[in-house]
Amino acid sequence: MKVGEFKLETDEMVYEPSDDSFLLAENLDVKAEDRVLEIGTGSGIVAMYASKIANEVVATDINFNAIELAEKNFKNNNIHNIKLVFGDLFEPIKSDLKERNKKFDLILFNTPYLPTNEDEILEDNLNYAFDGGLDGRGVIDPFLNQVKDYLNKGGRVQLIQSSLSNVDKTLLKLEELGFLVEITASERFFFEEIVLITGFLD
């Protein structure tokens, strides 16, 4: 498939870029000097957009199929400034932070935000892209609890979530952590609203 200027391969075990991916990719708050981290890169499309502007991008995913696919997409588009790391949330970059004390200026995450009952869980790696637990916040809350530790002073966080998973709770949590927050963009569908939340760390 073609997304903007990028050629993109897909995989049935990896989330195919959709409206939420594009909402994030098209509203990135990224600068040339930024060190950027994307959690849950999937096909790699958001990291690819960020790499057009930022000199250094690190992308992680808990789905190894996604890591393999993103690597293929970066290669096919001659992108060489994205480092791929396999693992859950911030786990794969903890040692880098500890050893070199290198934090990020911008952290991106299209979260798994759908409230998911046991009978809705998929028995494959694609489940990671959707499954937000019973209240949709099973991944969002652990992310928010750690994100400040990985940001430089003056850094930003941009995350996508749904009105189904309590946007106000996310805004309040970020404010409590010392962020100035705003809803930068949104898109309404018949059963939910997808929002892009941007937080600026003082």
Phi and psi in degrees as GROMACS dihedral restraints (atoms count N, CA, C in turn):
[ dihedral_restraints ]
;  ai    aj    ak    al  type     phi  dphi    fc
    3     4     5     6     1  -113.8    20    10
    4     5     6     7     1   128.5    20    10
    6     7     8     9     1  -125.5    20    10
    7     8     9    10     1   107.4    20    10
    9    10    11    12     1    59.2    20    10
   10    11    12    13     1  -125.5    20    10
   12    13    14    15     1   -89.3    20    10
   13    14    15    16     1    -2.7    20    10
   15    16    17    18     1   -97.1    20    10
   16    17    18    19     1   141.5    20    10
   18    19    20    21     1   -90.1    20    10
   19    20    21    22     1   131.4    20    10
   21    22    23    24     1  -130.4    20    10
   22    23    24    25     1   120.7    20    10
   24    25    26    27     1   -85.9    20    10
   25    26    27    28     1   153.5    20    10
   27    28    29    30     1  -123.8    20    10
   28    29    30    31     1   171.0    20    10
   30    31    32    33     1  -149.6    20    10
   31    32    33    34     1   137.1    20    10
   33    34    35    36     1   -64.9    20    10
   34    35    36    37     1   -16.9    20    10
   36    37    38    39     1   -95.3    20    10
   37    38    39    40     1     4.3    20    10
   39    40    41    42     1  -127.3    20    10
   40    41    42    43     1   138.8    20    10
   42    43    44    45     1   -58.2    20    10
   43    44    45    46     1   124.1    20    10
   45    46    47    48     1   -81.7    20    10
   46    47    48    49     1   131.5    20    10
   48    49    50    51     1   -49.5    20    10
   49    50    51    52     1   133.6    20    10
   51    52    53    54     1  -137.3    20    10
   52    53    54    55     1  -163.0    20    10
   54    55    56    57     1   -56.5    20    10
   55    56    57    58     1   -39.0    20    10
   57    58    59    60     1   -67.2    20    10
   58    59    60    61     1   -39.8    20    10
   60    61    62    63     1   -60.3    20    10
   61    62    63    64     1   -45.2    20    10
   63    64    65    66     1   -70.5    20    10
   64    65    66    67     1   -33.7    20    10
   66    67    68    69     1   -60.2    20    10
   67    68    69    70     1   -41.0    20    10
   69    70    71    72     1   -72.4    20    10
   70    71    72    73     1   -50.0    20    10
   72    73    74    75     1   -59.5    20    10
   73    74    75    76     1   -34.8    20    10
   75    76    77    78     1   -87.9    20    10
   76    77    78    79     1    -4.4    20    10
   78    79    80    81     1  -128.8    20    10
   79    80    81    82     1    32.9    20    10
   81    82    83    84     1   -69.3    20    10
   82    83    84    85     1   137.2    20    10
   84    85    86    87     1  -102.2    20    10
   85    86    87    88     1    73.6    20    10
   87    88    89    90     1  -121.5    20    10
   88    89    90    91     1   140.5    20    10
   90    91    92    93     1  -118.5    20    10
   91    92    93    94     1   159.2    20    10
   93    94    95    96     1   -58.4    20    10
   94    95    96    97     1   -37.2    20    10
   96    97    98    99     1   -85.2    20    10
   97    98    99   100     1    -0.2    20    10
   99   100   101   102     1   -70.0    20    10
  100   101   102   103     1   144.0    20    10
  102   103   104   105     1   -99.3    20    10
  103   104   105   106     1   117.2    20    10
  105   106   107   108     1  -111.1    20    10
  106   107   108   109     1   138.6    20    10
  108   109   110   111     1  -120.6    20    10
  109   110   111   112     1   128.3    20    10
  111   112   113   114     1  -113.4    20    10
  112   113   114   115     1   123.4    20    10
  114   115   116   117     1   -88.5    20    10
  115   116   117   118     1   135.4    20    10
  117   118   119   120     1    66.8    20    10
  118   119   120   121     1    60.2    20    10
  120   121   122   123     1   -70.6    20    10
  121   122   123   124     1   -23.7    20    10
  123   124   125   126     1    60.6    20    10
  124   125   126   127     1  -123.8    20    10
  126   127   128   129     1   -70.0    20    10
  127   128   129   130     1   -15.6    20    10
  129   130   131   132     1    95.1    20    10
  130   131   132   133     1     3.1    20    10
  132   133   134   135     1   -63.4    20    10
  133   134   135   136     1   -40.8    20    10
  135   136   137   138     1   -68.1    20    10
  136   137   138   139     1   -43.1    20    10
  138   139   140   141     1   -60.0    20    10
  139   140   141   142     1   -36.0    20    10
  141   142   143   144     1   -65.2    20    10
  142   143   144   145     1   -43.2    20    10
  144   145   146   147     1   -61.6    20    10
  145   146   147   148     1   -43.6    20    10
  147   148   149   150     1   -63.6    20    10
  148   149   150   151     1   -36.2    20    10
  150   151   152   153     1   -68.4    20    10
  151   152   153   154     1   -18.2    20    10
  153   154   155   156     1   -68.5    20    10
  154   155   156   157     1   -24.7    20    10
  156   157   158   159     1  -110.4    20    10
  157   158   159   160     1   -49.1    20    10
  159   160   161   162     1   -82.5    20    10
  160   161   162   163     1   147.4    20    10
  162   163   164   165     1   -75.0    20    10
  163   164   165   166     1   -30.6    20    10
  165   166   167   168     1  -134.7    20    10
  166   167   168   169     1   123.8    20    10
  168   169   170   171     1  -130.2    20    10
  169   170   171   172     1   133.7    20    10
  171   172   173   174     1  -114.7    20    10
  172   173   174   175     1   132.6    20    10
  174   175   176   177     1  -127.1    20    10
  175   176   177   178     1   133.6    20    10
  177   178   179   180     1  -121.1    20    10
  178   179   180   181     1   160.0    20    10
  180   181   182   183     1  -159.0    20    10
  181   182   183   184     1   146.9    20    10
  183   184   185   186     1   -85.9    20    10
  184   185   186   187     1   -12.3    20    10
  186   187   188   189     1   -97.8    20    10
  187   188   189   190     1   112.3    20    10
  189   190   191   192     1   -66.1    20    10
  190   191   192   193     1   -28.6    20    10
  192   193   194   195     1   -59.6    20    10
  193   194   195   196     1   -37.5    20    10
  195   196   197   198     1   -67.3    20    10
  196   197   198   199     1   -41.3    20    10
  198   199   200   201     1   -59.2    20    10
  199   200   201   202     1   -45.6    20    10
  201   202   203   204     1   -64.9    20    10
  202   203   204   205     1   -41.1    20    10
  204   205   206   207     1   -68.3    20    10
  205   206   207   208     1   -45.6    20    10
  207   208   209   210     1   -60.6    20    10
  208   209   210   211     1   -42.2    20    10
  210   211   212   213     1   -58.4    20    10
  211   212   213   214     1   -42.0    20    10
  213   214   215   216     1   -64.5    20    10
  214   215   216   217     1   -43.4    20    10
  216   217   218   219     1   -66.8    20    10
  217   218   219   220     1   -37.9    20    10
  219   220   221   222     1   -64.0    20    10
  220   221   222   223     1   -43.3    20    10
  222   223   224   225     1   -63.6    20    10
  223   224   225   226     1   -44.6    20    10
  225   226   227   228     1   -64.9    20    10
  226   227   228   229     1   -22.7    20    10
  228   229   230   231     1  -106.9    20    10
  229   230   231   232     1    13.3    20    10
  231   232   233   234     1    53.7    20    10
  232   233   234   235     1    44.0    20    10
  234   235   236   237     1  -103.3    20    10
  235   236   237   238     1   125.2    20    10
  237   238   239   240     1  -124.8    20    10
  238   239   240   241     1     5.7    20    10
  240   241   242   243     1  -110.0    20    10
  241   242   243   244     1    24.5    20    10
  243   244   245   246     1  -117.9    20    10
  244   245   246   247     1   125.8    20    10
  246   247   248   249     1   -99.1    20    10
  247   248   249   250     1   126.4    20    10
  249   250   251   252     1   -99.0    20    10
  250   251   252   253     1   135.0    20    10
  252   253   254   255     1  -136.2    20    10
  253   254   255   256     1   134.0    20    10
  255   256   257   258     1   -89.9    20    10
  256   257   258   259     1   131.9    20    10
  258   259   260   261     1   154.1    20    10
  259   260   261   262     1   176.8    20    10
  261   262   263   264     1   -92.9    20    10
  262   263   264   265     1   125.2    20    10
  264   265   266   267     1    47.0    20    10
  265   266   267   268     1  -122.8    20    10
  267   268   269   270     1   -89.7    20    10
  268   269   270   271     1    -2.7    20    10
  270   271   272   273     1   -51.9    20    10
  271   272   273   274     1   -45.9    20    10
  273   274   275   276     1   -70.7    20    10
  274   275   276   277     1   -12.4    20    10
  276   277   278   279     1  -111.7    20    10
  277   278   279   280     1     4.8    20    10
  279   280   281   282     1   -61.1    20    10
  280   281   282   283     1   -43.4    20    10
  282   283   284   285     1   -66.4    20    10
  283   284   285   286     1   -36.3    20    10
  285   286   287   288     1   -63.0    20    10
  286   287   288   289     1   -41.3    20    10
  288   289   290   291     1   -65.2    20    10
  289   290   291   292     1   -43.2    20    10
  291   292   293   294     1   -66.4    20    10
  292   293   294   295     1   -43.5    20    10
  294   295   296   297     1   -78.3    20    10
  295   296   297   298     1   -40.7    20    10
  297   298   299   300     1  -115.1    20    10
  298   299   300   301     1    -4.8    20    10
  300   301   302   303     1    52.0    20    10
  301   302   303   304     1    38.6    20    10
  303   304   305   306     1   -96.8    20    10
  304   305   306   307     1   112.7    20    10
  306   307   308   309     1  -100.8    20    10
  307   308   309   310     1  -174.0    20    10
  309   310   311   312     1  -119.0    20    10
  310   311   312   313     1   155.3    20    10
  312   313   314   315     1   -94.2    20    10
  313   314   315   316     1   -25.1    20    10
  315   316   317   318     1  -144.9    20    10
  316   317   318   319     1   129.1    20    10
  318   319   320   321     1  -120.6    20    10
  319   320   321   322     1   129.4    20    10
  321   322   323   324     1  -118.1    20    10
  322   323   324   325     1   143.1    20    10
  324   325   326   327     1  -158.4    20    10
  325   326   327   328     1   115.5    20    10
  327   328   329   330     1   -88.7    20    10
  328   329   330   331     1    94.7    20    10
  330   331   332   333     1   -71.2    20    10
  331   332   333   334     1   153.6    20    10
  333   334   335   336     1   -75.7    20    10
  334   335   336   337     1   101.9    20    10
  336   337   338   339     1  -112.6    20    10
  337   338   339   340     1     3.5    20    10
  339   340   341   342     1   -84.3    20    10
  340   341   342   343     1   126.9    20    10
  342   343   344   345     1   -58.8    20    10
  343   344   345   346     1   128.8    20    10
  345   346   347   348     1  -132.7    20    10
  346   347   348   349     1   121.0    20    10
  348   349   350   351     1   -83.3    20    10
  349   350   351   352     1   164.9    20    10
  351   352   353   354     1   -55.4    20    10
  352   353   354   355     1   -39.1    20    10
  354   355   356   357     1   -77.9    20    10
  355   356   357   358     1    -3.4    20    10
  357   358   359   360     1  -101.6    20    10
  358   359   360   361     1    -5.4    20    10
  360   361   362   363     1   -70.4    20    10
  361   362   363   364     1   132.7    20    10
  363   364   365   366     1   -85.5    20    10
  364   365   366   367     1   143.4    20    10
  366   367   368   369     1   -92.5    20    10
  367   368   369   370     1    41.9    20    10
  369   370   371   372     1  -154.0    20    10
  370   371   372   373     1   179.8    20    10
  372   373   374   375     1   -65.0    20    10
  373   374   375   376     1   -22.1    20    10
  375   376   377   378     1   -62.0    20    10
  376   377   378   379     1   -24.4    20    10
  378   379   380   381     1   -57.3    20    10
  379   380   381   382     1   -32.7    20    10
  381   382   383   384     1   -57.4    20    10
  382   383   384   385     1   -29.8    20    10
  384   385   386   387     1   -73.9    20    10
  385   386   387   388     1   -24.3    20    10
  387   388   389   390     1  -111.5    20    10
  388   389   390   391     1   -40.1    20    10
  390   391   392   393     1   -69.5    20    10
  391   392   393   394     1   105.8    20    10
  393   394   395   396     1  -102.7    20    10
  394   395   396   397     1    13.0    20    10
  396   397   398   399     1    78.3    20    10
  397   398   399   400     1  -176.7    20    10
  399   400   401   402     1   -59.5    20    10
  400   401   402   403     1   -36.7    20    10
  402   403   404   405     1  -104.1    20    10
  403   404   405   406     1     5.3    20    10
  405   406   407   408     1    80.3    20    10
  406   407   408   409     1     2.0    20    10
  408   409   410   411     1  -115.0    20    10
  409   410   411   412     1    14.0    20    10
  411   412   413   414     1   -63.4    20    10
  412   413   414   415     1   -24.8    20    10
  414   415   416   417     1  -108.9    20    10
  415   416   417   418     1   -33.8    20    10
  417   418   419   420     1   -58.7    20    10
  418   419   420   421     1   -47.9    20    10
  420   421   422   423     1   -65.0    20    10
  421   422   423   424     1   -45.8    20    10
  423   424   425   426     1   -60.3    20    10
  424   425   426   427     1   -35.7    20    10
  426   427   428   429     1   -62.2    20    10
  427   428   429   430     1   -49.3    20    10
  429   430   431   432     1   -63.1    20    10
  430   431   432   433     1   -35.1    20    10
  432   433   434   435     1   -66.4    20    10
  433   434   435   436     1   -20.5    20    10
  435   436   437   438     1  -111.1    20    10
  436   437   438   439     1   -20.8    20    10
  438   439   440   441     1   -57.9    20    10
  439   440   441   442     1   -38.0    20    10
  441   442   443   444     1   -62.5    20    10
  442   443   444   445     1   -32.0    20    10
  444   445   446   447     1   -65.4    20    10
  445   446   447   448     1   -19.1    20    10
  447   448   449   450     1  -109.3    20    10
  448   449   450   451     1     6.8    20    10
  450   451   452   453     1  -107.7    20    10
  451   452   453   454     1   138.5    20    10
  453   454   455   456     1   -69.9    20    10
  454   455   456   457     1   158.7    20    10
  456   457   458   459     1   -59.3    20    10
  457   458   459   460     1   132.3    20    10
  459   460   461   462     1    84.3    20    10
  460   461   462   463     1     5.5    20    10
  462   463   464   465     1   -76.9    20    10
  463   464   465   466     1   172.2    20    10
  465   466   467   468     1  -131.1    20    10
  466   467   468   469     1   153.9    20    10
  468   469   470   471     1  -125.9    20    10
  469   470   471   472     1   138.5    20    10
  471   472   473   474     1  -129.5    20    10
  472   473   474   475     1   122.0    20    10
  474   475   476   477     1  -135.1    20    10
  475   476   477   478     1   147.7    20    10
  477   478   479   480     1   -99.8    20    10
  478   479   480   481     1   135.1    20    10
  480   481   482   483     1  -151.7    20    10
  481   482   483   484     1   175.8    20    10
  483   484   485   486     1  -109.3    20    10
  484   485   486   487     1   154.9    20    10
  486   487   488   489     1   -62.7    20    10
  487   488   489   490     1   -17.6    20    10
  489   490   491   492     1   -71.8    20    10
  490   491   492   493     1   -15.5    20    10
  492   493   494   495     1  -118.0    20    10
  493   494   495   496     1    30.2    20    10
  495   496   497   498     1    64.9    20    10
  496   497   498   499     1    76.2    20    10
  498   499   500   501     1   -60.7    20    10
  499   500   501   502     1   -40.5    20    10
  501   502   503   504     1   -59.1    20    10
  502   503   504   505     1   -36.8    20    10
  504   505   506   507     1   -63.4    20    10
  505   506   507   508     1   -39.3    20    10
  507   508   509   510     1   -66.3    20    10
  508   509   510   511     1   -44.8    20    10
  510   511   512   513     1   -60.4    20    10
  511   512   513   514     1   -44.4    20    10
  513   514   515   516     1   -64.2    20    10
  514   515   516   517     1   -43.4    20    10
  516   517   518   519     1   -61.5    20    10
  517   518   519   520     1   -44.3    20    10
  519   520   521   522     1   -64.5    20    10
  520   521   522   523     1   -39.7    20    10
  522   523   524   525     1   -62.5    20    10
  523   524   525   526     1   -40.9    20    10
  525   526   527   528     1   -63.4    20    10
  526   527   528   529     1   -29.6    20    10
  528   529   530   531     1   -82.0    20    10
  529   530   531   532     1    -4.3    20    10
  531   532   533   534     1   100.6    20    10
  532   533   534   535     1    14.2    20    10
  534   535   536   537     1   -91.3    20    10
  535   536   537   538     1   146.5    20    10
  537   538   539   540     1   -89.0    20    10
  538   539   540   541     1   125.6    20    10
  540   541   542   543     1  -122.1    20    10
  541   542   543   544     1   150.9    20    10
  543   544   545   546     1  -152.4    20    10
  544   545   546   547     1   155.3    20    10
  546   547   548   549     1   -89.9    20    10
  547   548   549   550     1   109.2    20    10
  549   550   551   552     1   -79.3    20    10
  550   551   552   553     1   -34.9    20    10
  552   553   554   555     1  -156.5    20    10
  553   554   555   556     1   158.6    20    10
  555   556   557   558     1  -156.0    20    10
  556   557   558   559     1   159.7    20    10
  558   559   560   561     1  -143.3    20    10
  559   560   561   562     1   129.3    20    10
  561   562   563   564     1   -99.7    20    10
  562   563   564   565     1   134.9    20    10
  564   565   566   567     1  -119.7    20    10
  565   566   567   568     1   175.5    20    10
  567   568   569   570     1   -66.9    20    10
  568   569   570   571     1   -23.9    20    10
  570   571   572   573     1  -119.5    20    10
  571   572   573   574     1    -2.8    20    10
  573   574   575   576     1  -162.6    20    10
  574   575   576   577     1   167.5    20    10
  576   577   578   579     1  -119.9    20    10
  577   578   579   580     1   130.4    20    10
  579   580   581   582     1   -95.7    20    10
  580   581   582   583     1   129.5    20    10
  582   583   584   585     1  -124.3    20    10
  583   584   585   586     1   149.2    20    10
  585   586   587   588     1  -106.5    20    10
  586   587   588   589     1   114.9    20    10
  588   589   590   591     1   -99.9    20    10
  589   590   591   592     1   130.0    20    10
  591   592   593   594     1  -117.1    20    10
  592   593   594   595     1   128.7    20    10
  594   595   596   597     1  -118.1    20    10
  595   596   597   598     1   132.8    20    10
  597   598   599   600     1  -109.1    20    10
  598   599   600   601     1   122.6    20    10
  600   601   602   603     1   -87.4    20    10
  601   602   603   604     1   122.1    20    10
